[in-house]
């Protein structure tokens, strides 16, 4: 794993890990004994951040498609899917949005991994995306579990 991290440009590594802070904060802090209104605010901020980052990942693919001629039209169409999925989650209850975002991040991770393997994205990108996706998905699933418990009347 360490050798794979060395291949990642330092700025991408720092920014990628820093970008996880809101996800980890949201996935952990909702389990801490703080007032419910603060937890609900944290959950909404985490979901909103997830929507933004999912859209950003689509933008990565848009940029990559623009500099390559290989099936550019299809790549551009697929690059807007994350933004549209993120937008759709805005209209879902929080627990459903958390799950939908988790699934979308996993799907985007698979497509990014494939794009890196076949040269449409830098060679260091696929493994880095796997690491980031695991943390993001774990955080969103933690949030989803808390929201499901809250809305099921379990008395969190």
C-alpha positions in Angstrom: 0.0 0.0 0.0 2.8 2.4 0.8 4.4 1.9 -2.6 1.0 2.8 -4.2 0.8 5.9 -2.1 4.2 7.1 -3.3 3.0 7.1 -6.9 0.2 9.6 -6.0 1.3 13.3 -6.6 1.7 14.9 -3.1 -0.8 17.6 -3.7 -3.5 15.1 -4.8 -2.7 12.9 -1.8 -3.0 15.8 0.7 -6.2 17.2 -0.9 -7.8 13.8 -1.3 -7.3 12.9 2.3 -8.3 16.4 3.4 -11.5 16.0 1.4 -12.4 13.1 3.6 -12.6 15.2 6.8 -16.2 16.3 6.4 -17.3 12.7 5.6 -15.5 11.2 8.6 -16.7 14.1 10.8 -20.2 13.4 9.8 -20.0 9.7 10.0 -18.6 9.7 13.5 -20.0 12.8 15.2 -23.7 11.8 14.9 -23.0 9.0 17.3 -21.6 11.4 20.0 -23.9 12.6 22.8 -24.8 16.1 21.4 -28.2 17.7 20.9 -30.3 16.2 18.2 -30.7 19.5 16.3 -26.9 19.7 16.0 -26.8 16.0 14.8 -29.4 16.8 12.2 -27.5 19.8 11.0 -24.3 17.7 10.8 -26.1 15.0 8.8 -27.5 17.6 6.3 -24.1 19.1 5.9 -22.5 15.7 5.3 -25.1 14.8 2.7 -24.8 18.2 1.0 -21.0 17.7 0.9 -21.5 14.2 -0.5 -23.6 15.6 -3.3 -21.0 18.2 -4.1 -18.1 15.7 -4.2 -20.1 13.2 -6.3 -20.7 16.1 -8.8 -17.0 16.9 -8.6 -16.1 13.3 -9.6 -18.3 13.6 -12.6 -16.4 16.8 -13.5 -13.1 14.8 -13.3 -14.5 12.5 -16.0 -15.8 15.4 -18.1 -12.3 16.9 -18.1 -10.7 13.6 -19.0 -13.1 13.1 -21.8 -12.4 16.5 -23.3 -8.7 15.8 -23.7 -9.3 12.4 -25.3 -11.0 11.5 -28.5 -11.9 7.9 -27.5 -15.7 7.7 -27.4 -15.9 11.3 -26.2 -19.6 11.6 -26.6 -20.4 8.6 -24.5 -17.8 9.7 -21.9 -19.4 13.2 -21.7 -22.8 11.7 -21.2 -21.6 9.4 -18.4 -19.7 12.3 -16.8 -23.0 14.1 -16.0 -24.6 11.1 -14.4 -23.0 11.7 -11.0 -24.3 15.3 -10.9 -27.8 14.1 -11.8 -27.7 11.4 -9.2 -26.5 13.8 -6.6 -29.3 16.2 -7.5 -31.9 13.4 -7.2 -30.7 12.6 -3.6 -31.5 16.2 -2.6 -35.2 15.2 -2.8 -34.8 12.0 -0.7 -35.2 11.5 3.0 -31.7 11.7 4.6 -31.4 7.9 5.3 -32.3 7.1 1.6 -30.0 9.9 0.4 -27.1 8.4 2.4 -27.7 5.0 0.9 -28.1 6.4 -2.6 -24.9 8.4 -2.3 -23.1 5.4 -1.0 -24.2 3.3 -4.0 -23.3 6.2 -6.4 -19.8 6.6 -4.9 -19.2 2.9 -5.2 -20.4 2.9 -8.8 -18.3 6.0 -9.6 -15.3 4.3 -8.0 -15.7 1.2 -10.2 -15.9 3.3 -13.4 -13.0 5.5 -12.3 -11.0 2.4 -11.5 -11.7 1.0 -15.0 -10.9 4.3 -16.6 -7.5 4.4 -14.8 -6.7 0.8 -15.8 -7.3 1.5 -19.5 -5.4 4.8 -19.5 -8.3 7.3 -19.6 -7.2 8.6 -16.1 -3.7 8.7 -14.6 -2.3 5.3 -13.5 -2.2 6.4 -9.8 -5.8 7.4 -9.7 -7.6 4.0 -9.5 -6.1 2.7 -6.3 -6.3 6.2 -4.7 -10.0 6.3 -5.6 -10.5 2.9 -4.0 -9.0 4.1 -0.7 -11.1 7.3 -0.8 -14.3 5.5 -1.8 -14.0 3.1 1.2 -13.8 5.9 3.7 -16.5 8.0 2.0 -18.9 5.0 1.8 -18.2 3.9 5.3 -19.0 7.4 6.6 -22.2 7.7 4.5 -23.3 4.2 5.7 -22.7 5.2 9.3 -24.9 8.3 8.7 -27.5 6.1 7.0 -27.6 3.7 10.0 -28.0 6.6 12.4 -30.8 8.2 10.4 -32.6 4.9 10.0 -32.5 4.3 13.7 -33.7 7.8 14.4 -36.6 7.5 12.0 -37.5 4.0 13.2 -38.2 5.3 16.7 -35.2 3.6 18.3 -34.7 6.7 20.4 -31.3 7.9 19.5 
